[in-house]
Amino acid sequence: MRVEVVLAWPERYLRRELILPEGCTVADALEAAALDTDGGFVATAVHGVLARPQQALHDGDRIELLRPLLADPKENRRRRARGGD
């Protein structure tokens, strides 16, 4: 099965397309991708939905490595509503 592993920043991204045997998990894909993340992610998602390391993958899945938020989205909205941004 073919899966994709992606880690993105505002200015660049790392991407690996992998061919893995059936029955592989998110953890298996991360190990096989061997991306140099420098610990820069806090969670994983499959097609935008949070995923656990033991979650089974399917052909065509896209695993996203999620980085920590730099700002609180609610606070950003409040600041824009006040006209401060």
C-alpha positions as CSV (number, residue, x, y, z in Angstrom):
1,M,0.0,0.0,0.0
2,R,1.1,3.5,-0.7
3,V,1.1,6.2,2.1
4,E,2.5,9.7,2.4
5,V,4.1,11.3,5.5
6,V,4.3,15.1,5.7
7,L,5.7,17.7,8.1
8,A,5.1,21.3,7.1
9,W,6.3,24.7,8.3
10,P,5.3,28.1,6.9
11,E,8.4,28.3,4.6
12,R,9.1,24.6,3.8
13,Y,7.9,21.0,4.2
14,L,9.3,17.5,4.4
15,R,7.4,14.7,2.5
16,R,8.0,11.0,2.0
17,E,5.9,8.7,-0.1
18,L,6.2,5.1,1.1
19,I,5.2,1.7,-0.1
20,L,4.4,-0.4,3.0
21,P,3.0,-3.9,3.5
22,E,-0.7,-4.2,4.4
23,G,-1.4,-4.0,8.2
24,C,1.2,-1.2,8.9
25,T,0.5,1.4,11.5
26,V,1.1,5.1,11.9
27,A,4.2,4.3,14.0
28,D,5.5,1.9,11.3
29,A,5.1,4.7,8.7
30,L,6.9,7.3,10.8
31,E,9.8,4.9,11.4
32,A,10.0,4.0,7.7
33,A,9.8,7.7,6.7
34,A,12.8,8.6,8.8
35,L,12.1,12.3,8.6
36,D,14.5,14.6,10.5
37,T,11.9,16.3,12.6
38,D,14.1,17.5,15.5
39,G,11.2,16.6,17.8
40,G,9.2,19.3,16.1
41,F,5.8,17.6,16.2
42,V,3.4,16.9,19.1
43,A,0.8,14.7,17.4
44,T,-0.1,12.9,14.2
45,A,-3.2,13.0,12.0
46,V,-4.4,10.9,9.1
47,H,-6.2,13.0,6.6
48,G,-6.6,15.8,9.2
49,V,-8.1,13.5,11.9
50,L,-6.0,12.9,15.1
51,A,-4.4,9.4,15.0
52,R,-2.7,7.2,17.5
53,P,0.6,5.4,16.7
54,Q,-1.1,2.0,16.7
55,Q,-3.8,3.1,14.2
56,A,-3.8,0.9,11.1
57,L,-3.2,2.5,7.7
58,H,-5.0,2.1,4.4
59,D,-3.8,2.6,0.8
60,G,-3.6,6.3,0.0
61,D,-3.5,7.6,3.6
62,R,-1.7,10.8,4.3
63,I,0.0,11.0,7.7
64,E,0.5,14.6,9.0
65,L,2.9,15.4,11.7
66,L,1.3,18.2,13.7
67,R,3.5,21.0,15.2
68,P,2.6,22.9,18.4
69,L,0.6,26.1,18.0
70,L,2.6,29.2,18.3
71,A,-0.4,31.3,19.3
72,D,-3.9,30.6,20.7
73,P,-6.4,30.8,17.8
74,K,-9.1,32.1,20.1
75,E,-6.9,34.9,21.3
76,N,-6.0,35.8,17.7
77,R,-9.7,36.0,16.8
78,R,-10.4,38.2,19.9
79,R,-7.5,40.5,18.9
80,R,-8.8,40.8,15.3
81,A,-12.3,41.5,16.6
82,R,-11.0,44.4,18.7
83,G,-9.2,45.8,15.7
84,G,-5.7,45.1,17.1
85,D,-4.4,43.1,14.1
